[in-house]
Amino acid sequence: MTAQPPVLPAPELQPVPELQPIGAPAGAARLGWPRAVLRTSRPRQWPKNLLVFAAPVAAADRGRIEGVGGALVAFVAFTLASCAVYFVNDVADAERDRHHPVKRTRPVASGELAERHALAVAVACVALAETGALLAADAGLAACVTGYLALSFLYCATLKHLPVLELTMLASGFVLRAIGGAAAAAVAPSGWFVLVCSLGALLVAISKRYTELAALGPAAAGHRPCLRRYTPQGLRTAQRVVSVAMIGAYLSWALLNGSRWAADWHLVTVLPLAAALLRFDRLTGRATMARVEDLITRDGPMLGCELVWLMLFVAAGTA
């Protein structure tokens, strides 16, 4: 009879430690939520809130810029308000963003940031923006912030699906920043100033839609339904018409604003402004997925035109 081999006890299974992503630091999990909140708040978009300084700078008299403190309050208030809009927008567009080649990496769309957390942060940003505007500035700024939030939330809910109207809603956010900065600085902006800001904001809005449609083609309508009503040729033509109108409004503002000496300096600033608009037209003409804001703030020749314009504009204010 053959001897049976001894039965050995099964080795005790040890729990497998949870694996971390390759290259991820040990504290990545702890930093994940704050990083997701910061990414959703879009820090790269915050510079657009510098528009609140436009009216105080434009009204500068012999180098004196009045109301800088109020403008700083407006900058913080609009930064918080715009962050709230980004959080709400990402929740509303989460499902659509998951099918977008770039937006699918957004924290809400990718699941990195829970939707309820995004909405809670949005509520906190709204409360801080409104409270700060009321306590540190005046009712005018608070009204502009409230108007901006109301229009932006309406835009996120329904208006962004209505062609043409959605462009005006998108542009209105920029105009309200400029008017809010003027209210906080106690500066009365001229009608020409408001018109220049409005046309510039509309130009940016049209350019956003053109670059989306040109880069994604027919698939663009799947990510933004209103694009079905636009054509690349129509948007391109509108962009150039608005650019010419903006130059005309700027010339009118330069001729009618301030002293004769300051007006001469302001007329000189039309040259770098026109060069910047031509460069912007060329950049947006490329089928690119780059953000329009990046084209304005990260292109070397564009930054050069903007710097020359700013230097001449400041010189006019000190004349």
PEHU-V973259 format. One record per residue. N is the residue number from 0. BURIAL is I if it has 24 or more other C-alpha atoms within 12 Angstrom, else O. D_LAST is the distance of its C-alpha to the last C-alpha in Angstrom with 2 decimals. Layout:
N:BURIAL:D_LAST
N:BURIAL:D_LAST
This chain:
0:O:115.32
1:O:111.87
2:O:109.80
3:O:106.54
4:O:103.40
5:O:101.98
6:O:99.21
7:O:96.09
8:O:93.75
9:O:90.51
10:O:87.59
11:O:85.31
12:O:82.08
13:O:78.95
14:O:75.81
15:O:73.25
16:O:69.92
17:O:66.96
18:O:65.16
19:O:61.44
20:O:59.42
21:O:59.44
22:O:56.56
23:O:55.54
24:O:55.06
25:O:57.44
26:O:54.82
27:O:53.64
28:O:55.50
29:O:53.95
30:O:50.42
31:O:51.13
32:O:50.23
33:O:46.90
34:O:45.92
35:I:46.92
36:I:44.87
37:I:41.78
38:I:42.27
39:I:42.76
40:I:39.52
41:I:37.70
42:O:35.18
43:O:33.80
44:I:32.71
45:I:30.84
46:O:27.42
47:I:27.36
48:I:26.93
49:I:23.40
50:I:22.60
51:I:22.62
52:I:19.13
53:I:17.78
54:I:17.27
55:I:15.64
56:I:13.07
57:I:12.56
58:I:12.18
59:I:9.67
60:O:7.81
61:O:5.43
62:O:7.38
63:O:10.52
64:I:12.73
65:I:15.73
66:I:19.21
67:I:19.30
68:O:22.92
69:I:23.99
70:I:22.53
71:I:24.56
72:I:27.61
73:I:27.05
74:I:26.88
75:I:30.21
76:I:31.79
77:I:31.07
78:I:32.17
79:I:35.44
80:I:35.88
81:I:35.40
82:I:37.87
83:I:40.37
84:I:40.06
85:I:40.70
86:I:43.83
87:I:45.19
88:I:44.42
89:I:46.26
90:I:49.26
91:I:49.36
92:I:49.11
93:I:51.23
94:O:54.20
95:I:52.20
96:I:50.05
97:O:53.28
98:O:53.88
99:I:50.39
100:O:50.11
101:O:46.98
102:I:46.82
103:O:50.38
104:O:49.16
105:I:47.16
106:I:48.76
107:I:50.07
108:I:51.46
109:I:53.07
110:I:54.57
111:I:52.69
112:I:51.25
113:I:53.56
114:I:52.42
115:O:53.22
116:I:51.08
117:I:48.14
118:I:48.50
119:O:48.82
120:I:45.56
121:I:43.90
122:I:45.17
123:O:43.86
124:I:40.35
125:I:40.34
126:I:41.51
127:I:38.90
128:I:36.01
129:I:37.09
130:I:37.97
131:I:34.73
132:I:32.67
133:I:34.75
134:O:34.96
135:I:31.49
136:I:29.30
137:I:30.55
138:O:32.77
139:I:30.05
140:I:29.52
141:I:33.30
142:I:33.85
143:I:31.54
144:I:33.32
145:I:36.67
146:I:35.87
147:I:34.79
148:I:38.03
149:I:40.21
150:I:38.97
151:I:39.10
152:I:42.64
153:O:43.74
154:I:42.33
155:I:44.34
156:O:47.45
157:O:47.72
158:O:44.63
159:I:43.94
160:I:47.16
161:O:46.09
162:I:44.42
163:I:41.19
164:O:41.05
165:I:40.60
166:I:37.54
167:I:35.90
168:I:36.94
169:I:35.48
170:I:32.14
171:I:32.11
172:I:31.87
173:I:28.41
174:I:27.24
175:I:28.73
176:I:26.83
177:I:23.46
178:I:24.77
179:I:26.34
180:I:23.16
181:I:21.49
182:I:24.62
183:I:24.72
184:I:21.13
185:I:21.81
186:I:19.09
187:I:20.27
188:I:19.55
189:I:19.60
190:O:22.62
191:I:20.80
192:I:19.37
193:I:22.97
194:I:24.34
195:I:22.22
196:I:23.35
197:I:26.88
198:I:27.15
199:I:25.85
200:I:28.39
201:I:31.10
202:I:30.43
203:I:31.01
204:I:34.13
205:I:35.62
206:I:35.00
207:I:36.83
208:I:39.83
209:I:39.85
210:I:39.90
211:I:42.66
212:I:44.75
213:I:44.30
214:I:45.15
215:I:48.09
216:O:49.52
217:O:52.20
218:O:52.40
219:I:48.91
220:I:50.40
221:O:52.65
222:I:49.75
223:I:47.61
224:I:49.87
225:I:47.19
226:I:46.65
227:O:49.95
228:O:48.20
229:I:45.54
230:I:45.89
231:I:43.77
232:O:43.31
233:O:42.23
234:I:39.68
235:I:38.34
236:O:37.94
237:I:36.29
238:I:33.81
239:I:32.75
240:O:32.68
241:I:30.38
242:I:28.05
243:I:27.82
244:I:27.35
245:I:24.53
246:I:22.67
247:I:23.38
248:I:22.18
249:I:18.91
250:I:18.38
251:I:19.24
252:I:16.81
253:I:13.90
254:I:15.09
255:O:15.72
256:I:12.92
257:I:10.12
258:O:8.88
259:O:9.93
260:O:6.79
261:I:6.01
262:I:9.77
263:I:10.07
264:I:8.35
265:I:10.55
266:I:13.41
267:I:13.29
268:I:13.80
269:I:17.03
270:O:18.65
271:I:18.93
272:I:19.75
273:I:22.53
274:I:23.75
275:I:24.00
276:I:25.96
277:O:28.25
278:I:28.92
279:I:29.61
280:I:32.02
281:O:33.85
282:I:34.16
283:I:35.50
284:I:37.86
285:O:39.89
286:O:42.77
287:I:41.51
288:I:42.13
289:I:38.79
290:I:36.65
291:I:33.74
292:I:31.52
293:O:32.72
294:I:31.84
295:I:28.21
296:I:28.03
297:O:30.63
298:O:30.35
299:O:28.79
300:O:27.28
301:I:25.99
302:I:24.33
303:O:22.79
304:I:21.26
305:I:20.01
306:O:18.47
307:O:16.64
308:I:15.42
309:I:14.29
310:O:12.42
311:I:10.52
312:I:10.06
313:I:8.79
314:I:6.27
315:I:5.20
316:I:5.60
317:I:3.80
318:O:0.00
